[in-house]
Amino acid sequence: MCFPHRALSSLLSLYYFFSPCCKMEIENETICSSGSSSGGSREYKVVMLGAGGVGKSAMTMQFISHRFPDYHDPTIEDAYKTQVRIDDEPAYLDILDTAGQAEFTAMRDQYMRGGEGFIICYSVTDRQSFQEAAGFKELIYQVRHTYDIPLVLVGNKIDLEQARQVSTEEGLSLAREYTCAFFETSAALRFYVDDVFYGLVREIRKKESMPSLMGKQLKRKDSLWRKLKGSLKKKRENMT
């Protein structure tokens, strides 16, 4: 199914506006979630946020393994690691795929404190998911007490254009409000999936290049992230 020309034009215009450096090189190397980055290379803690069923897990699986899952339970939280090269620099992404249902948000404060960058997802075929996405930045602020957090806003399922309920213009407007990059994607067809993760890493790197207490912040986040991953592991063991 072809990508709608109008949405493609808007997306590319915004992508180049936010991300002038567009060189991307993927290394198809997936690291098991219990491992650690090798050689002391930088590890980026990424959190996927969004309502259940918007395609967070499908996007993650397409990014790390180039495959679309046949089925995924939207109430299950999971974690993945993968190695890529972005602008000729290695990056190890530790991705937390969060559950969308409210009853599975007991660890929400933990992953909002521990995450370094957030991918906020909605489905262009589901207006309710867009309305929920609009509130995530405020939820992050309530935990972190700052709006200066690397974010990427994603409208998924553009392959279902005939069922679209949220226009490209509405997504662009919310991204401007959030002052963040915006992409429309198809996890099913793997359209612009890599761009989302690469764009977020670039935002994190941009923030790190500014003078700050980044070393102390990273050390604190490492501790929070380890506790979170331990809680997630226990939760999964209890469910099996």
N, C-alpha and C positions, 0 to 999 in steps of 0.2 A: 504494500500500500504506500503510495507516495506521500511525502511530507508536504503539507499545505504551504503554498508559496508565500502567502501573507505572513504566516507565523514564522516561516524560515527567515524572511527578510528582517522582521523585528528582532528575532533571536540573534542573528548574526551581527546586526548593528549593535545591540547591547553587549554581546560577548566581546567584540573588538573594542568597545568603549571601556569596559571594565578591565579587559585583559589584553593589552597591546602585544604582549609576547605570547605567541600561540604555538610555539614549537612543542610537540609532544612526542615522547618516545616511551613505549610500554615494554616492560620486561615481563613476560608471562611466567612469573615465578611467584607461587603462593606459598606462604609460610604458615605452618600450623599455629593455631591461636595460642597455644601454650608456650611457644618459643619466644625469643627476644631478638631484637635487631642485632646484626653482627657488626663487628668492627667499630662499635661505638657510634654508628651513623644515626642521624636524627630520626626519631620516631614521632609520628603525628597522631594524636588521639582525636579521632573523628566520631561524632555522634550523629546518627540518623534520627530525625524527629518527624512526626507526622501521624495522622490518623491511621487506624488499621485499614489495610486493603489498598493503600495508595501506591504501593509498589516499592517500598523501601528495601525489602529483602531482595526483590528481583533486580533492582538497580545494583545492590551490593554484589550479588552473585554474578551478574553480567560483568561487573568491573573486575572482580578477582579471578573469575574462571571462564568468562565468555560463554556462559550458558544461562538459559532462562529456566527457572525451576518450574516443574510441573505442578507442584503444590507446596504451599507454605502456610503454616498456622500463624495468623497475625497476632496471636496472644503470646508467642514465644519470643523472648529476647535472646540474641546470640551475638557472638563476637568473632571477628575475622582479622587476619593479618595478611598483608601482601606487600611485595616490594616492587617499586616502579622507579623510573627516572623522569624527573621533571626539570626541564631547562638544564640538562646535563648534570644534574645533581641527584644522588640517590635519595629515596624517601621510603620509609617503612610506615605504612598506614595501619594503625590499630583501630578497626572500625567497630563500633558498638551499634548494632541494629536493634533499636528499642521497640517494645510492643506498643501498639496503638490504643489499646483499651484502657480506660481509666482505672479499672481494678488492678492493673498490672503496672502501676506507677509508683510503687513503694520506694523504688530506688532512684526516682526522678531527681531529687536533690543531689544525690551522689554523682550521677553522670553529668548533671549540669555544672557541678563544681569541678569535676575532673576533666571534662572535655576541653580541648583547645580550639576546636572549630566545629560548627554545626551545619548540617545539611537539613533544611526545613522543606519537607515534601508535601505536596497535595496532588490530587488527581484532577486533571482538567475536566473530567466527566462527573465530578462530585463537588458541588458548591459547598456543602457542609465541610468537607475536608479543607477547602480553601479558607473558610471562616475560622477553622481551628488553627490553620497555619498562621493566620494573621495574629494570633495571640501568643505564639511561642516565644517571640523576642521578649515580650513582657515577662513571661515565666522565667526566662533565663536571667533577666534583670533582677527579678525578685530574689534569686539565689546569689547572683554574682555582684549585684549593686553597681553595675556598669553596663552601658550600651556598646562599649568598645570591644566587641567580641566578633571574631571572624565568622561570617555567615555566608551561605549560598541558598537562594530560594529556587525551588525546582517545581515546575508543573509537569507531572508525568502523564503518560498514556495519550500522547498526541497521535498515535496510530488509530485511536478511536475518535477521529475528528467528527464523525456524524453524531456522536453522543456528547459532544463538548458542552459544558455548562459554564465554564470560566474562560473568558477571552484572554488572548495574549496581552492586550492592553491593561487588563486588570492585574495580571501578574507583574507587568512592568511597573505599574503604579505602586504596588505593594513593595517591590524591590527598591524603588526610589525612596519610599518612606523608611525602609530599613537601611538604606544606603549600602546595599549589597548587590552582588552579581546575581543575575537571573538566567535560568535556562529552562527551555521546554524540552522534554525528553520522551523517548519511548524505550522503556526497559525491554519490552517484548522484541523490538527490532534493533536494540542497542544504539539508538540515535542519541548522540551527545552525552552518553553516560560517563565516558572518560573525562570529558570537559568539566563536569561537575566536581569530581574529586580533585582534578588538577587545579581547577580554579580555587578551591578551598585551600589547598596547600599553599598556593601563591599568596592568598590573603594572610595566612598564618605567618609566612616568611616575611611579608611586608610589615606586619605588626612587630615581629621580632627585630627587624632592622632599626626600629625606633628606640632611642635611649629609654631604658626603663629598668626595673628590678626583675628582668626576665629570668635570670638564673634562679632566684629564690622562688619565683612563681612556678617555674617548671618543676623544681624539686618538690614543691607542695603538691602540684597536680599529679606527679608520679606516684606519690604516696596515696592520694585519693583514688587514683585509677587502679592501683594494685588492690586496694580494699574492695573496690567495686567489682573487679574481675573475680575476686574470691567469693563475693556474695553471689554473683551470677553463676559461678560454678556450683555452689552449694544448692542454689535454686534448681538448677537443671538436674542435679543428682537426686533431689527430693521428688522431682516430677517423673523420674524413670523408675 
